[in-house]
Amino acid sequence: MKGASARGTEGECRPGCGACCIAPSISSAIPGMPDGKPAAARCVQLDADNLCRLFGDPRRPAVCARFTFDRELCGEHRDQALERIAALELAT
């Protein structure tokens, strides 16, 4: 999960993308989702603008905080990010 100001080593997260808050499964507890979330399910902490409500909050799962923008994975637009993250999820 990312907010508009999240930065990765290869670039800056696209504001309003939210692909990393939808496509992958998350096994750790998330406020509002105590059992984590399955792949392709929208995280309850993703707001209407596709920004993480927990960005910068200590309750944000560590796995989410470690997920950073990667141009190869995230592609050129949100749809590519959703497709690529979903494919990675299936492969693992």
N, C-alpha and C positions, 0 to 999 in steps of 0.2 A: 504494500500500500504506500502511496506517495501523496504528498501535497505538492502544491505549485512550486515550492522552493526546493524540493528534493534535488540533489545533485549526485550524479554518478561519476565515475572516473572518465567516461568517454563523452559526456555531454550533460544536458539538462533535461529533466523529465518534462514531458509535454503536459501543460496544465489541462486538466479535464479529461485525461486519457482514461485512467482507472483500470487499464487492462490487467495490471498486476494485482488488482483487488477483486478480479472476477475470474480470470482463467485458471490460476493454479489452486490446488487444494492447500489448505493450511491446517496442520494437525494440532497446533497449539491453541489454547483458549484465546478468544477475542471477546472483549466486553459485548454482551448481547448474543454471543455465539460461543457458549462455554465448551462445546465439543469441537471447535474450529469450524472450517467450512469445506464443503466438497468442491472439486473442480467445477468450473462454469457457473457457480453460484455467486451472486453478488454479495459482497461483504455488507453487513448491516451498518458498518461504520463509513461506508462510501456515501457521500451526500449527493444531492440532485445535480451538482456541478461536477461530479466524479472526482471529488477531492476527499482525502481521508480526514474524518473528524478527529482522529487520534494523532495526527501528525504533530510531533513535538511533545506528546503526552507520554508519561512514563508507563501507562497501561498498554501502550502500543506493543504488540508482540515483537520480539527481537527479530524473528524471521522477516517481518515486514520492514523493519528498520534497516536490515542488511540488504534488502532488494534495491538495487540501484539501476539507473538508466544504463542501457547498453545498446548502442546503435544497431548492432547486428541482430540482437534479440528483439528490440522494440520496433525496428523497421522505420519506414518513412511516415507512417500514420497509425492511428489507433487500431484500425481493422487488421493491419499487419501484425501489430503487437498482440492482439487477441489470438490470431491464428498461430503465431509462432510460440507464444507461451503455452497455448493449449497443446500444440504438437510436442513440446518439451515435456509437458505434464504426462502425456500418453507414453512417451518414450522412457520415462523414469517410473 
